[in-house]
Structure formats: C-alpha cells, structure tokens
Amino acid sequence: MQLERKHVLAIREGSPGLTPDHKHILKLWIAAGLWLVVIAIESTTYLSSEYTSRFLYPILHFVLGLTWKQFVVWHHYIRKTGHFVGYFILSLLLFRAWKATLKLPVLWALRWSGIAFFMSALVASLDEWHQSYLPSRTGVFSDVVLDSSAALVAQIAIFLFLRAKRDKTAGLSPQGD
C-alpha cells in the first residue's frame, strides 16, 4: 500500500492545472524570490559604497549643493536606510508567502511571523558573509543587526495592522473604547 503525499502545490492526475489558490501562493513566493534576487544584486561590487557615490554625489551636489564632506554623511544614512527598507520588505513578503502556504483560521500567527523574521535574519547574515569576500565590500555584524531589526519592525507592523483590522471588523476601536 502506497501512501499518498500531500503538498500545498500538488497537481492531481487529470486536473487541468494549478487551482486559483495555488496560483496565488505561487505568485507570493515568486515575489519573495524576486526580492531576494534584488538583495543579492545589491550585495555585489557594483552597488558598493564606492560605486554608488559616483552617481549619487553629483546628483545630491546639484540638487542640494552638498559638499563632499556633507555627502559622506548623507551617503552613509542613505545606504543604511536602503538596508532597513530592503529587509523590511523582505520580511513582509515572506510573511505573506508563509501565511498563504501554512493556512490557519486566523489573521496573524506567530508561526508565520517567526519564520519570516528568522528567514530574513538568515538572509542578512548570508549577505554580510558574502560581502566579506568582496574586495570593495565589507561584511559587518552591525548591518546584520540593522537588517534583522528591520525584519522585526515589519513583523510588529503587520501584527499591529492586522489587529487594528480585526478590531475594526469586530466594531471595536483600537483603544478598546
């Protein structure tokens, strides 16, 4: 007797293809995968601080009249903001993909949130490890902390958003009045 394996994206023999639900799940995972590709590209030599300053300095000098000394400070914060935004989005996309894949009858689950956070932190660690091997890049632990913090903030924002959505649907105000 052979046991039938069940998989979230399994296609049954004789079925016309993916169901609408399966297509939705696949789209969510493709979005997360594409964002991982964006992060991988940003981790290359071509988007190192040295290279991005070549095009950002002339723009910021022209628009804001920044001197080189001022630009160095701005450039640092622009790059760190990029880290934060990138990993915030990754954590959000991973949450959505896990929520669709591991269905539960709730709006928010620690399982989805935890997996999304830890996957984002793992990607951040691997990204910095990869950068430590590139001559024009530096892999630093503080960037892993920043990226992981962004992933955590994303999960907190999702939780708060979904809780407010639940309360509004139930006819409650966010303060519980």
C-alpha positions in Angstrom: 0.0 0.0 0.0 1.5 3.3 -1.1 0.8 6.4 1.0 -0.3 9.5 -1.0 1.8 12.5 -0.3 0.0 15.8 0.1 1.7 19.0 -0.9 0.3 22.5 -1.0 1.2 22.8 -4.7 0.4 19.2 -5.7 -1.4 18.8 -9.0 -3.7 15.8 -9.2 -3.6 13.5 -12.1 -6.2 14.5 -14.6 -6.6 18.0 -13.2 -6.4 21.0 -15.5 -3.5 22.6 -13.6 -3.0 24.9 -10.7 -6.0 26.0 -8.8 -6.5 29.7 -8.2 -5.4 29.2 -4.6 -2.2 27.5 -5.8 -1.6 30.3 -8.3 -1.9 32.9 -5.6 0.6 31.0 -3.4 3.0 30.7 -6.3 2.7 34.4 -7.0 3.5 35.3 -3.4 6.6 33.0 -3.4 7.8 34.5 -6.8 7.5 38.0 -5.3 9.6 36.9 -2.3 12.1 35.2 -4.6 12.4 38.2 -6.8 13.1 40.4 -3.8 15.8 38.0 -2.7 17.4 38.5 -6.2 17.2 42.3 -5.7 19.1 41.9 -2.4 21.6 39.6 -4.0 22.3 42.2 -6.8 22.6 44.9 -4.2 25.2 42.8 -2.4 27.6 42.9 -5.4 30.6 45.0 -6.1 28.6 47.2 -8.5 26.5 48.6 -5.7 29.3 49.1 -3.2 29.7 52.4 -1.4 32.5 53.4 -3.8 30.3 52.8 -6.9 27.1 54.3 -5.6 28.9 57.5 -4.6 29.9 58.0 -8.2 26.4 58.7 -9.3 24.8 59.9 -6.0 27.3 62.6 -5.2 26.8 64.6 -8.5 23.0 64.4 -8.1 23.0 65.5 -4.4 25.6 68.1 -5.1 23.5 69.6 -7.9 20.1 69.3 -6.1 21.1 70.1 -2.5 24.5 71.8 -3.0 26.2 69.2 -0.7 30.0 69.4 -0.3 31.9 66.1 -0.4 32.2 66.1 3.4 28.4 66.6 3.8 27.8 64.0 1.1 29.8 61.3 3.0 27.4 61.6 6.0 24.3 61.6 3.7 25.6 58.7 1.7 26.0 56.6 4.9 22.4 57.2 6.0 21.0 56.7 2.5 22.7 53.3 2.4 21.6 52.3 5.9 18.0 53.4 5.0 18.3 51.1 2.0 19.3 48.2 4.2 16.3 48.9 6.5 13.7 49.2 3.7 15.1 46.2 1.8 14.8 43.8 4.8 11.5 45.3 5.9 10.1 44.5 2.5 11.6 41.0 2.5 10.1 40.2 5.9 6.7 41.5 4.7 6.8 39.4 1.5 7.9 36.3 3.4 5.1 36.7 6.0 2.6 36.9 3.1 4.0 33.8 1.4 4.1 31.8 4.7 0.6 32.9 5.6 -0.8 31.6 2.3 1.2 28.4 2.4 0.6 27.4 6.1 -3.1 28.3 6.3 -4.6 28.9 9.7 -8.0 30.3 10.5 -6.6 33.5 12.0 -5.4 36.8 10.6 -1.9 36.6 12.3 0.1 33.7 13.6 3.4 33.6 15.4 4.4 30.7 13.1 4.2 32.9 10.0 5.8 35.9 11.7 8.6 33.8 13.3 9.6 32.0 10.1 9.6 35.3 8.1 11.7 37.0 10.7 14.3 34.2 11.0 14.5 33.7 7.2 15.1 37.5 6.8 17.8 37.4 9.6 19.4 34.4 7.8 19.5 36.2 4.5 21.0 39.2 6.2 23.7 37.0 7.7 24.5 35.3 4.5 24.5 38.7 2.6 27.1 40.1 5.0 29.1 36.9 4.9 29.1 37.1 1.1 30.2 40.8 1.2 33.2 39.9 3.4 34.7 38.1 0.4 34.4 41.0 -2.0 37.3 43.5 -2.0 35.1 46.5 -2.5 32.6 45.5 0.2 32.7 44.9 3.9 30.6 42.4 5.8 29.8 43.8 9.2 27.7 42.5 12.1 26.1 45.8 12.7 24.4 45.5 9.2 23.0 42.1 10.2 21.6 43.7 13.4 20.1 46.6 11.3 18.6 44.2 8.7 17.2 41.9 11.4 15.8 44.9 13.2 14.0 46.0 10.0 12.5 42.5 9.7 11.3 42.6 13.3 9.8 46.1 12.9 8.0 44.7 9.8 6.5 41.9 11.8 5.4 44.2 14.6 3.8 46.5 12.0 2.0 43.5 10.4 0.8 42.4 13.8 -0.5 45.9 14.7 -2.1 46.4 11.3 -3.9 43.1 11.4 -5.0 43.6 15.0 -6.5 47.0 14.1 -8.2 45.4 11.0 -9.7 42.7 13.3 -10.9 45.3 15.8 -12.4 47.4 13.1 -14.2 44.4 11.6 -15.5 43.5 15.0 -16.7 47.1 15.5 -14.2 47.9 18.2 -11.9 51.0 18.3 -8.2 50.3 18.5 -8.2 51.7 22.1 -10.9 49.2 23.1 -13.4 52.0 23.9 
